[in-house]
């Protein structure tokens, strides 16, 4: 099997269901951004962080593939059965954040990204996640999008912020607090 098909050489690609759309289509942008996010999550996993965090992030990567397949489907024409998100996927992120927050000092300032590679990668992933969420919300205004997708992306960005704080805490890296000039 060849990795290249040449079917996209003129700037169009196919959604699951066969519909051809320009590669600049908002649906392509949405799942492409989710794919970018998934790559950054992989980069976080590659860091020296607790095994528990790696295990949760591997589940996140699986859910991001689920989201990508959902966003890559033409809601009008696809008959393919694709995996879907469950309320438990969102609840897992909430549970993890509650646990981490219970072990962290109270948040009293905005936090500037940085402190270590792992912390910075969490913040980059958080920003890409927010972008994916914005694009998906835009897409949902034009087409059918499972509401759990936008909820999951919203929770995931919060999870990545909390994970950045937790990794810093575990590594004894002081938080880079933003103290505004006034």
N, C-alpha and C positions, 0 to 999 in steps of 0.2 A: 504494500500500500504506500503510495506516495503521499508525502505531507502537503505538497502543493497541488492545487486543483486547477488553477488559472481561471476559475469562475468568478473571482473577485477583481480581476485585472481592470475592469471598467468602472470600479468604484461602487459596485453593488454586492450584496451578500444575501444569503437566504436565512430566514427565520425557521425555527422548527414549525413545520406545517407547510413549508414551501414558498411562502410569500417572499418575493425579492424586494429589498429596500436599499436605499443608498447607505453607504457605510457611515455617513454623517447623521443618520436617523437617531432620534432620541432613545429609541429602544436599544440600538447598538451601543450608544454612549453609556446607557445605564448598565448593561451587563459587562461592558468593557471596563468600566470603573470598578465594578464589583470584582472583576478578575485582577485588576491592579491592586485592590485592597487585599485580596487573597495572597498575592505575592508578598506584600509587606507583612502580613500575618506569618507567612513562612519565614521571613527574615527574623521576626521576633522569636519564633520557635528555635532558630539556629543560635540564639544567644545563650549565655550561661545563666539560665533562670531555673526556678524550681520545676521539678517534673510535673507537679500538679498543674501549673500554669501551661506547660507544654501540652498536657493532655486536654485541657479545656480548649486551647487554641486549635488543636487538631480537630476537635468537634466543630469549632467555629469554621474552619476551612471546609469541612464537609457541608455545613449549612450554607456557606457562600457559594459552593457549587450548586446546591439546590436552588438558591436564589437566582444564580446565573441561568440555570436551565429554565426557570419560570419566566425570567425576563426575556430570554431568547425565543420564547414560543409566541406564535401568532395566536392571540386569544380567540380569534374568529375561525381559524382554519386548522389548528393543530389538533390531531386526534391521539397523539402520542401521550402515553401515561408517563408523567414525570414525577420525581419525588416532590413532596411538599413540606412546608414548615408546619410545626405543631406549636400550640401554646406552651408546651413544656420546653421548647427551645428558647423561648423568650424568658420563661421562668428560671431556667438555668443561669442565664446571664444575671438576672436580678438577684438570685440566691448568691452567686459568686460575688457580686458587688456588695451585698449586705454583709457577707462574711469578711471580705477585705476591709470594708469601711469600719467594721467593729474592731479591727486590729490596727487601724491607722489613727494618727492624731487628727483632731478636728480640723477641717479645712477652713482657714480664716483669711486666706489671700488667694488671688489668682496665681496659677503656677505657670512659669515660663518653661517651655520645652527644653530639655537638656539634662545633663548630669552624668549620663553614660550612654553607650550605644543602644542598649536595650530600652532605656527610658525614651530616648529620642525616637527610636523606631516605633514605639507605642504611640507617641504623639503624631508621627507622620501617618501611621495607619488610622488614627482617630480622625485626622483631617481628611484623608481620602474617603473614610467611611461617611463623614458628613457630606462630602461632595456626592458620593453615591446616593445618599439619602435624598439630597436636593434634586438630583436628576430623576430619581425614581418617583418622587412626589410630582415633579413636572410631567413625567410620563403618565402617571395615574390621572392627571387632569385631562389627558387626551385619549387614554386607552385603559383597558382593564388591567389592574395590577392587584394581586392578592394583598390585602391590607396588612397581613402579618409580615410581609416583606419590608414595608416601611417601618413598622414597629420594631422589627428585629434590627434593622440598620440603626435606628435611633438608640436602642438599648446597647448595641454593640459599640457605638462611639463612646457612650458613657462607661462601658466596661473597659475599653482600652485606656481611657483617662485614669480610671481607678487602678487598673493594672500597672500603669506607669508609676503611680504613687506607691503601690505595693512593692514593685520590684526595687524602687529606690529605697524604700524602708528596709527591705530585706538585705539590701546591699550596703546599708548604712550611708547612702548618698543623700546629703541634705537637699530638701526641696528648694528649687530655684524660684523663690517667691517674687512676685511682682509687687514692688512698693512704688506706687506712682509718685512722680514729682508733683508737688502742689505748691 
